[in-house]
Amino acid sequence: GTYTQTTSDASLIVTTTNCVITLLPAVNYPGQILFVKNITNNSLTSASSNVVPLASATAGTAILAATAGKYAMLQSNGSNWVVMMAN
């Protein structure tokens, strides 16, 4: 499935197969936080290479692994969406 983030989204629960999300432009929403949670065994990726993972400074598309129970908190740094915490 696909989804486009809206300005009123504070959290998203992934329930579809291999979900691709179009995140808001990080440059327009510095400091904004988005929580995501996966309740399926399917991955969650960004439609653009604009997500910086926990253990890297390089933006990519991966947000959540294809494992039920995974979650992440993303925050816009004005350039990208940065994973600030995850399991």
N, C-alpha and C positions, 0 to 999 in steps of 0.2 A: 504494500500500500504506500501511498504518498500522503504527505500532510504539509501545509504551509503554516508556519508559526504566525500567530497574530499578536498584536501589542498587549492584549489582555491575558495571554497565556502565562501562567506562573508555574504550571506543572503539566506534564504529559505522561500518560500511561500507554505504553505500546502494547497493542493487542492484535496487530496485523502481521502478516508474513513479510519479513525483510523490509521493514519500513524505511523510507527515504524521506527526510524532513528538509524543507527549505527554511532555513533559519533567517530571522530578520537581519538586515545589514548591521553588523557589529558597530560600524562607524556611526550609525544613527542612534544607537542605544547603549552608550558606554555605561557600565555599571549594572546593566540589567541582568537579572538572574533567572535561569530557567532550570527547573528540576525535571529529570526524565527517569522513568522507571519502566523496566521490561518485565512483563508477566508471561512472556512466551519464550520459546526456544528459537527466536528469530532475531537477527541483527537490526540495529538502528544506525543509520548513516546519514550524513549531511549531503545535500544535493551539490554542495560546493566544498572545496578544500579550505574550510574555515574553522576547523575545530582543532585546538591544541590539546593533546592528551596529557595525562598526569606526568609521564616520565619523559617528556620531550618538549622542545621549543618549536618544533616544526608542525605547521598546520596540515591536517589531512581530512579525511571524510569520516573516519570511524568515531562513533559516539558510544555505543554499547555493544558488547559481545552478544552472540546468539545463545544466551543463557537466561532462563527465567530467574527473576529475583535480582538482576543487576540494576544498579541505579547510578546516576551521576548528577552533579550540580555544575551547570555551565554558567560562566559569567562573561559578559562582553568586556573586553579591555580597550574597545574603541577601534580595534583592527580585526580581531578574531574572537571566537567563542572559546574560552579557556575552561577545560575541565578542572575544577577546583577541588572536587572530592568525588570519589567513586568507590564501588566495591567490585 
